[in-house]
Structure formats: C-alpha cells, structure tokens
Amino acid sequence: MANPHAEETVELFERHRSGLLRYLLSFGLTVEDGEEIVQEVFLALFGHLRRGKPRANLDGWVFRVAHNLALKKRTLLRRETAADAQERVDAALDPEALMEAVQRQDRLLAVMRVLPETDRLCLALRAEGLRYREIAGVLGISLGGVANSLERSLTRLARADRRAYAVR
C-alpha cells in the first residue's frame, strides 16, 4: 500500500516546483540554492502531513515556508558576503588603522546594546535589507513606528561616532 502522505507531497511538488523556484529566484538566490530550498519545503511538508497537522491551504503553506527559508538563506548569504568583505578590508589596514576600526566598532556595538529592544530590532532588520513595511509586519508595529525607531537609532549611532572623533 502506498503512503498517502508521500503521494500528496509528490502531487504538490509536481504542481508547485517550478513556481516555487521562480519565486525563490526573485530573492536573488542561485538556482542551486533555490532547488535546495524547494527540497527542504517538501521534506517539511511530508513531515507536516505525517504528523497530522492542518491541511488547510497547503498551496499557501508551501509558499510561506519557501518564503521564510529564502529570507533565512538570503540573510546567511549577506552575512557571509559582509564577513568576506570585512576580512579583505582588515587585511589591507595598517595596525594603527585596524585598532581604530576595532575601537569604532566596539563603540557602536556598545550603543547598539543600550538601545531599546524595538529600536535594536528595527535597525537589525533594516540592516538585513527589509523594507519599512516588512519590518512593521515582522514586529507588529506601524510604519511610523518603524520610521521613528530607525531615526532615533541612527541619530544615537551618529552622535556616538561624532563624539569619538571630537575627542581626538
């Protein structure tokens, strides 16, 4: 006897594979990364069905899971790219400039740590490339709240950076 969960998963895979891949490529992912995420989505779907979880709107479910995995993958890729770029910059700096850069980074991180949680989260999500509307949706706050939070955070960071240079 065939596994009904496997049959349903295969049917949904055949129906949505190409559309999901196109959607994932719109995130700027490579075809290989997109294919990997599609596989993860349908493995998750099989587990979802096997555990007897709700079957309502499985078409929407697969796109939502793909969306979330794409955001995670894009974030990971950006962090890797930023880390690679920072390593190249660090290698090019002389020891004095490197020490200055480390001290500046420490100052800015100290300011980040004392920001209110909402301000810190808004800034982190914006740094990950999310738009104001997306940040508002993730955090459950208004667009104006996002704008005010980011303005406060950036003002504090700029002020801390200016003060450090004024001391010299």
Summary of the structure (lengths in Angstrom):
residues: 168
radius of gyration: 21.8
end to end distance: 77.6
largest distance: 77.6
contacts: 426
relative contact order: 0.07
helix: 84%
strand: 0%
